[in-house]
Amino acid sequence: MIKLRVQGTREEVDEFIKIAPEYFEVLQCSQPYENRGVSKFVRVYMDMLQKPPRDCKFKIQEISKGLWGLVCSECHKIVQCQHQNPKLLEGSEYAIGYGFKCCPYCKANVTEVTYE
């Protein structure tokens, strides 16, 4: 279990509380406490578990005429586009070789690249 104290302005802390569930399983989050003295900062205490990594596949799809892209099977976002024969993109070596070990949007692990 991860126990975390988050400190910042109320807006920064609220933003962190919103995005934390994307990366962690939030078990508990305290109410915001004002810092002592004349401070603009607040703090919250969070108990979290690390989420297990997900797997995804990148699909090679024609986005528009002559424009091909890698699309994540988890979040369905376009990861990369190019004007190139899609057969040149096929195979896991492409995704891993060009630095795509995980989707830059949903952080799922890339296990395969398929042509669709």
SVG drawing of the C-alpha trace seen along z (x, -y; Angstrom):
<svg xmlns="http://www.w3.org/2000/svg" viewBox="-13 -35 27 44">
<polyline fill="none" stroke="black" stroke-width="0.4" points="0.0,0.0 1.1,-3.5 0.5,-6.2 0.9,-9.7 0.6,-13.2 -0.2,-15.6 0.5,-19.3 -0.1,-22.3 -2.7,-24.9 -6.3,-23.8 -6.5,-23.7 -3.3,-21.6 -4.5,-19.1 -8.0,-18.9 -6.4,-18.2 -4.2,-15.4 -7.2,-13.8 -9.0,-13.8 -6.2,-12.1 -4.9,-9.7 -7.5,-7.0 -6.1,-6.7 -2.8,-5.3 -3.7,-4.0 -6.6,-2.4 -7.5,-5.0 -8.6,-3.4 -9.0,-6.5 -8.6,-10.3 -8.8,-12.7 -10.5,-16.1 -8.2,-19.0 -6.4,-20.4 -5.2,-24.0 -1.4,-24.3 -0.5,-26.1 0.4,-29.7 -0.3,-32.1 0.0,-29.6 -1.9,-29.2 -1.3,-25.5 -3.6,-22.6 -2.7,-18.9 -4.6,-15.6 -3.6,-12.1 -4.2,-9.3 -4.0,-5.5 -3.6,-3.8 -2.6,-0.6 -0.7,-0.4 -2.9,0.8 -1.6,3.8 -0.4,3.0 -2.8,3.5 -2.0,4.8 -3.1,3.4 -2.6,4.0 -1.8,1.3 -3.9,1.6 -2.7,0.2 -5.7,-1.6 -6.2,-3.9 -7.2,-7.2 -8.0,-8.9 -7.0,-8.3 -3.3,-7.6 -2.8,-8.3 -2.1,-5.4 -2.0,-5.4 -1.4,-3.3 -4.5,-3.1 -4.5,-1.8 -7.0,1.0 -7.6,-0.2 -8.2,-4.0 -8.8,-4.1 -6.6,-7.1 -4.3,-7.6 -0.7,-7.2 1.1,-7.9 0.2,-8.8 2.3,-8.6 2.0,-8.4 3.6,-5.0 2.7,-1.5 1.0,0.1 2.7,3.4 6.0,1.6 4.5,0.9 3.4,4.5 5.0,6.5 5.8,5.9 9.3,4.8 7.9,1.6 6.2,0.5 9.0,1.5 11.7,0.3 10.2,-3.2 9.8,-3.5 6.2,-2.4 6.5,0.0 3.3,-1.5 0.6,-3.7 1.4,-7.4 -2.2,-8.1 -3.5,-5.2 -0.1,-3.7 -1.1,-0.2 1.7,2.2 2.0,2.8 2.0,6.6 1.3,6.7 0.9,4.6 -1.7,5.9 -2.9,4.7 -6.6,4.0"/>
</svg>
